[in-house]
Amino acid sequence: MSQSLLKAIKILDCFDGNRDLSLMNLVEISGLPKTTVYRLVSSLEQAGLLVKIKRSGLDVKYRMGLKFLELGNKVSEQLEYRKIALPYMRTLNNELNELVYLAVIEGDEAVYVEQLNSTKPVRLVIKVGRRSPLYAGSAPKLLLAFMGSDDIEEYLKDLDMEKFTDNTIYDKQKLKDELKLIRERGYSISQAERFEETMGFSYPVRDYSGKVIASLGVSIPVTDYSPEREKVILENIKKSAEHVSVELGYVQDLQG
């Protein structure tokens, strides 16, 4: 990738929410040379990715431009499965009143592309856009499990596994065994592997060819767990994931 592009992305990463930043702010946060920042900010402004806010001759700041909203909408439009999944996610959310999310693979990570929160006083939250390694958590593990065997081996070859909790699978052979189990039973469960006091349950979403393209999941606080609750959650996710898959062209017997 172009070094100039990487540096431009580094500048954009300096912005947090609605913060307005001066050129000197960008130099300090990015750690890039002043001349580099000046040059790239000018290019980003011309592209509409940054907007100059000039309050006075000495008070000039920049903020992220509406071009990002336009680009974000284009990405969302491309995610057909997200639009199709959302009504079923709402139904699932209403039925269970738990955190419901949709995750996909991008590179070597899982990315959460949609989520609906519960209305409980104490509830779990996953932000859209959050990334997660593929070896921890129900949705990421499911996506990894349904990759091709060669792709899985390639992913695991140089994988540096981080232990997020005491329950994180930290052994590659144990992870392979877990992935095999997920493929055999058709769904994934995580018991506080990524975050403490959290359980996750996920089913695959398939396209017309049968390829798993997304993971539909539900997370609950460990304190809300019971075998009976698990059964209800898995039944509801399975039903929703199957309906989404059928709308994407996958031939599936919904009575099964």
N, C-alpha and C positions, 0 to 999 in steps of 0.2 A: 504494500500500500504506500502511496506517496507520503513522504515525510511532511510535506506542507499540509496535506489533508489531515494527517494525524495531529499536527499542531493546531489546526483549525478546530478539530473536535475537542482538543484539550481546552481551548478557549471557551467553547460553548459549554463545556462541562463545568465551568466556573460559575455559571448562573444557577441560582437556587430559587425556584418559585418565581416571585415577581420582583426579585432584587434588581436594582439598577446599579451598574458598576462603571466606574471610571476606567480610563485606560491604565492608570497607575494601579487600580485595584486588580485589573486583569493581569498585569505584569507580576504583581506580588503573588496572586493566587496560582497562576499557571506556572510560574518559575521560568517563563520564557524571556528571552532578551526583548528589551523595549522596542527595538526596530522591527523585530519579528511580529510582535503583538500589533503594532501600529499598522503594518502592512496587511496582516490577515484580517484585522477588524474592518479595515477599509473594504476588503473584498467581500467579507460577510455582510457588510452593510449594503453593498451594491446588489448582492444576491437576495436581499430582503430577509436574511436570517437574523440580522441585528438591526435595531432601530436606534438612531441617535436622539437622545433627550437633552436639549440644550436650554438650560435655565438662564445662563448668562455666559459671557465670554470665557469665564474661568470655570464654570460649573457645567461640564459636559459629561453625560453618562450614557450608557448603552443598556438596552434590554432586548430580550429575545423577540423577534418579529412574528407577525401573524402567519408568515410563510410556513412556520412549523405546524400551525393548526391545519393549513391546507395540505401539507405533506402527511400529517397524521390522519386526516380524513381519507386520503388516498390509500394509505396502508390499511385502514379499517375496512374500506370498500373491497380490498383484495382478500380480506379474511372472510370469505363467504361462510365458512363453518362457524365463525363467531356470530354472525347475524342469525344463522339458522339455529344455533345453540341457545341463544339468549332467551327466547320464550320458554324453552324447556328448563333452563336454569332458573327462571323466575318461578315456575311451577315447583321445581325441586326445593327452592328456597322457601316458598310458602308452606310446602308440606312438612319440611323438617325444621325450619327456622334455625338453620345452621349456615356457616360460611360455605358458599358454593363457588367454584372457580373452574376456569378452562385454561389449560397449559399446552404449549407446543414446544417443539425443539427448534432452537436456533444455534447453529454451531455445535458446541459441546455443552450447552446449557439448556435448561428448561426455562421458558419465559411465560409468565402468567398474562394472558391477553384479555381476560374478562373475569370479573368477580362480583358477587352479591353478598353483602354482609347479613348477619342475623340481627334481630332486634333485642337480643338478650342484654341485660345490664353488663355482664362480663362476656365479651365476645372476642373472637379471633379476627385479625385483619390481615389481608394480603393485598398489596397495592398492585394495580395493573402496571406491567412493565418490570416487575421484580424478576430477577434471574436466580436460578438455583442450580447447583451441580446435579447431574443426573443420577447420582448414587444415593441421594438422601431425600426422603419424602415420598409419599405415595404417588403423586402425579409424575414427578421426574423419573422414579424407578420404573413406572409403567411404560413411559415413553422409551426408556433405555431397553427394557425387556423385549419390546416388539421391534427393535431395530434388527437389521440383518446380523447374522452371527459374525461375519467378517468385520462389520462396523463396530460391533460390541468389543471384539478383540482389539481393534485399532484404538478404540476409546480407552480401554483398560491398560493398554501397553505402557504408556508413560504417565498414567494417572497418579497424581499426588493427592491422596485422600486426606481430607481434613476431618477431624472428629468434632462435630458440633455439639453432641450430647453423649451421655454414657451409652445411649442406644444406637448411635450411628454405626452402620456396618463399616468396619475398618479393615476388613480382610477381603482381598479380591476373590478368593475362592468362595467365601461365604456369600459374597455379593452375587457371584455366578449362580450359586445354588438358589438364592432368593429370586433371581431373574427367571430361572427355570420354573420355580413354583408359581410365579406370577403368570407366565405363559400357560401353564397347565390349568390353573383355576380361572384364568381370564380376568382377574382384577388384582389390585395392589392395596396393601395396608401398610401404614407407617405408624409405629408406636414411639412417639417422641424422638424421632431420628434427626429431625432438622431443628425443631424447637421444643423446648421442655414443656411438659404438661399438655401436649397436643397430639391428637390422633388424626390420621388422614385415611381416606378411602377413595379409590379412583377406579374408573372403568374406561376402556378405550373408545374413541370415536374413530370410525373408519370411513374412507371415501368409497367411491363406486368400485374401485379395484380391490377393496378389502384391506388396503394399507392403513395402518394406524397413523392418523395425522394429528390427533390431539388427545388429551386426557381430561376427562370430566371428573372433578373430585369434590369431596366434602370434608371439611375439617371440624373437629369438635374438641372442647376441653376434655382432658382425661377424666376430670371429675364427673362428666356427664355420660361416661361410658358404661354400658352393660351389654351382655351378649344379645339381649333382646333388641336393644337400640342399634347394635351393629347390624343385625339381620334386617331391620327396617331400612336403615341407611343404604345398605348394599342393594336391596331390592329396588329402591327408588332410583338410585344412581344408574343401575343396570337398565332399567326401563327408559330413563331419559336418554342415556347414551345410545341405546338402540334406535330410538326414534330419530335422534339427530343423524345417525349413520344412514338410516333409511332415506331421509330427506337429501342426503348427499349422494344417493344412488346405490348404496350398499344393499344387496339382497339379503334380508334377514327375516326370519320367522319370529314375529313379535309375540307369538303365543308360547314360544319356547322359554 
